[in-house]
């Protein structure tokens, strides 16, 4: 995944690396871990010391953080 736009074409069950998750959310890798530790979304432990993030969980998180703005 090179850009956020690329994520729109990926399946929900796609696992993202910490770097990809950070790019998708527009935050640092440290913030991804901080958000996870605060309970905002789960992690998938691939092996000891290797954590990935399910795209559907990140999409759900963004959905809870998005507000609609009224116009007019």
matplotlib code that plots the C-alpha trace (Angstrom):
import matplotlib.pyplot as plt

x = [0.0, 1.7, -1.0, -4.2, -6.1, -4.7, -6.5, -9.9, -9.1, -8.0, -10.2, -11.3, -9.4, -6.0, -3.4, -1.3, 2.1, 2.6, 4.0, 1.1, -1.4, 0.3, 0.2, -3.5, -4.5, -2.2, -0.4, 3.0, 3.8, 4.0, 0.5, -0.9, 0.5, -0.9, -4.3, -4.2, -3.1, -6.0, -8.4, -9.4, -8.7, -7.2, -3.9, -3.1, 0.1, 1.8, 4.7, 6.4, 7.4, 5.5, 2.2, -0.1, -3.4, -6.6, -7.8, -11.4, -10.6, -8.8, -11.8, -14.2, -12.0, -12.1, -15.8, -16.2, -14.0, -15.7, -18.3, -20.6, -20.7, -23.9, -23.9, -26.5]
y = [0.0, 3.2, 5.7, 6.1, 5.8, 2.3, 1.1, 1.6, -1.3, -3.7, -6.3, -5.6, -8.6, -7.3, -7.0, -3.9, -3.3, -0.6, 1.6, 1.0, 1.5, 4.8, 6.0, 5.0, 6.8, 9.8, 9.4, 8.2, 4.5, 5.4, 6.9, 3.6, 1.8, 4.4, 4.2, 0.4, 0.6, 3.0, 0.4, 2.1, -1.0, -4.5, -5.7, -9.0, -10.6, -12.4, -13.6, -12.4, -8.8, -8.6, -6.8, -6.1, -4.3, -5.4, -2.8, -3.3, -2.3, 0.8, 1.7, 1.2, 3.4, 6.2, 5.8, 6.5, 9.5, 11.1, 13.8, 15.2, 18.9, 20.6, 23.2, 25.9]
z = [0.0, -1.2, -0.5, 1.5, -1.8, -2.3, 0.8, -0.8, -3.1, -0.4, 1.3, 4.9, 6.2, 4.9, 7.6, 7.6, 9.1, 11.7, 9.0, 6.7, 9.5, 10.5, 6.9, 6.5, 9.7, 9.0, 12.3, 13.5, 14.3, 18.0, 17.8, 16.3, 19.3, 21.7, 20.1, 20.4, 24.0, 24.7, 23.4, 20.1, 18.0, 18.4, 17.1, 15.4, 16.8, 14.0, 16.1, 19.2, 18.6, 15.3, 15.3, 12.4, 12.2, 10.4, 7.8, 8.8, 12.4, 11.3, 9.0, 11.9, 14.1, 11.5, 11.2, 14.9, 14.7, 11.6, 12.1, 9.5, 9.0, 8.2, 5.5, 4.9]

ax = plt.figure().add_subplot(projection="3d")
ax.plot(x, y, z, "-o")
ax.set_aspect("equal")
plt.show()
